[in-house]
Amino acid sequence: MYTALLQARNTAQQTPAYSLNQLAERVADEPAPLQSDLARIALTELAAVYADEAEQARYEMQHHAKKPALRRWSAAVQKLADDYAALAETVTLTTPIQVSIGPEGSLYLQLDGKLVVVSSPRMNEQSAFEQRVVERFCNLNRCADLLDAPVLPVPARTNIARATTLWSFSQNAGPTCISRDGLEFMFKNSDNLVQKRDTCARVVAELNILATALAREIATGTRVDWRQLAVHARVDGDEQVILNGTGHYLRLPLPTLAPRRELLKRIQPWLAAKTKGTPVTFVILNAGPLLE
């Protein structure tokens, strides 16, 4: 089945670039056959990308690091792939399905009471993943009859994420980097200010990426153990975010956070509040050693 999915990706006919959310919002009000098609396709694509993730973990374990943790991670991701594949097989015209868009912008599927978030394990590949789902759906159904006009999806950013930050300066204190969501990094001096600005903008952006992903995982029932939360660099680019001690993890583009483990520990109260949607101001004094 996995090989067939890969072949389907490569041989899919060219289709207009509808966004998955645009398609989902329309299908939500359509008859059961269209909802079943969307659910089955989304689940089989989820099974494929999580199987890819498990395969990558096994490859890394064999060629780079034979760590017990990698074995657990590989097993956990493979189980998700198997669960998605098995769930896809159960979808019929009589399966109760609800299609909606979650608060963080992901497609939500409720299948007979079970919630599935249609999200790639790699955030920077989400756009390509969603387009595969759209292409397969539109190859089975006339999307032109469902939707008025194509809406181009927002492509995943390949460059390093940077947030908009504000800076304050005073005679009695060093510069302060301030984010729009309550983060304040206070520095003792203005040395290497260009580098400070760049690093702070990247850190704030990646913390928001992490907070959004954690909120999504918590919303779907995954337990986040704040004592074990960690970000590790990977040889293939994306970083690995350990959520707890039972094998749950995420793959996210967090190259600036990965080497700054002490910063991640210090920032956890802000992360916890952010995942709950609670506004909070969090000040880090002497931020230089944490961000340098």
Secondary structure, 3 states (H helix, E strand, C coil): CHHHHHHHHHHCCCCCCCCHHHHHHHHCCCCHHHHHHHHHHHHHHHHHHHHHHHHHHHHHHHHCCCCHHHHHHHHHHHHHHHHHHHHHHHCCCCCCEEEEECCCCCEEEEECCEEEEECCCEHHHHHHHHHHHHHHHHHHCCHHHHCCCCCCCCCCCCCCCCCCCEEECCCCCCCEEECCCCEEEECCCCCCHHHHHHHHHHHHHHHHHHHHHHHHHHHCCCCCCCCCCEEECCCCCCEEEECCCCCCEEEECCCCCCCCHHHHHHCHHHHHHHHCCCCCCEEECCCHHHHC
